[in-house]
Amino acid sequence: MEIELKFQLPESKKKSVLQLLNKQKAQKIHLQAKYYDTADRLLAKNYVAIRLRQEGEHWVQTFKAASKNHLQRIEEDIYLGKCTKEPELDLSLYKHNQTVQTVLRDVLGEQPAELQLQFQTDVQRTFHVFEFAGSHIEVCLDDGEIRTPTDQAKICEVEFELKQGSAQSLIDFAKTWVDKYQLWLDVRSKAEQGNLLAIGKRVSPATKAKSLILDTDISAEQALKLMIENTLNHILPNAAAIADGVAKADHIHQARVGLRRLRSALKHFSNWSAHIDPAWESQLADIFRALGQSRDYDAIQDSVIPLVKEVCDFDFPFPAKVDSNIAQLLSHTQTTQLFLSLFSFTYSEHQSKSKLSKQAAKSLSKLYQKILKDASQFSKLEVEQQHRTRKRVKQLRYCIDFISRLYPEKQVQQFLNKLQPIQEYLGFYNDLFVAEQIFEQQATKHPQFLFALGWVKAQQPHVVKKANKKLQGLSAKDIFWDEE
């Protein structure tokens, strides 16, 4: 298992990093690698990479695969030594490694696959092993490029690999470099970047949330660590695409969903641990809001404009979104430090003994009681308070998603079936108010937006009435968790 953190390095800071490494009498090595895959790129699609790399005078064949988070990867190196001629890729070298065999069988099937050269990397690596808090950490500056027969892209990144010691020390050591050299966290591998170059694309599809399966025997604090790890797996690939300036609308949307899931866990489960930093919430909220404007325009174009156009023949020109500030925010050192702090918590050795099922029931009940209280007076609430109800319903949905495997699936689904239409009506209700603000701004330049403005205002009371009716169907009897 390889434990490593990778960061993009601004070109302006490369000289300073080299100077520091050279002061430590760092070693240098020329690395030339060839990456292989099937014609339909089955390995890349399953987050697996196989390469042959010449390291100075020696050759190494390497297998890499995704693991439980973006700090760890499965890695198996086969040292081939000096070769009189360039070696050929040989998958039989992994026949004694059961983990590698299982992954290859799952991805490629039982029949041996024909792997073809997809792209190459040519890198000058400067590296040194530092001692920090009893751990040995190798720092590598990789400067070079990725090449295909028709294209090439620059590489300028810093990697921190744990050679001996704790992951916690690796994270803490990396944090000391982030502010000094404006490093930003990039979980995308060279293999992913090379594969994109080979197929003529700039960015991988947006990463979506994956289900979390919690063991009933773990403590509440350990469960919270796994929730944060799960949300970081969701957020970080999308955040890297945004920071790099290559994100599409779906990356921004998924980053926001991931942030909302993370904030929901921290808001309602933070009392499960005494080691949650209260500053995390305000920092995450700032990032969430910054991504919001861009996402709002996309949401209105997807959910509201098509409905308006069903009853008119107007075109509604939307202004181009300005995303440069978002890229700067996601590559900012403060954002990187926040992600590293969250990573650090997931690897901490703090362990409370509070029972997961008991804590989950208490937290869910507390949130659900607030929703029931809102429901009892929803039609009389101010609009802002109604939107607060929407947020609570959405947070409850995410909280249930985290812990749902602890309970009978049928009971959970029955509850979610009642919650889903409420979430949809309240979400559309919010979209109508966001659209109202945007349409008012646009109406000064494009008079047709006055029609759209009238339409959304007319829809608001109808939608809130439907939401209210569904909210009245909620009851304390619906809960599936045991209130102890």
HULIN-V16649 format. One record per helix or strand. SS is the DSSP state (a for helix, b for strand). FROM is the first residue (numbers start at 0). TO is the last residue. Records with the same first field share a line. If there is no record, write none. Layout:
SS = FROM-TO  FROM-TO
This chain:
b = 1-7  26-36  47-54  57-65  71-80  115-131  134-146  151-163  183-184  218-218  354-354
a = 10-22  41-44  90-93  97-107  166-180  189-197  219-242  248-271  278-302  304-308  323-329  332-346  355-375  377-379  382-405  408-442  448-470  475-477
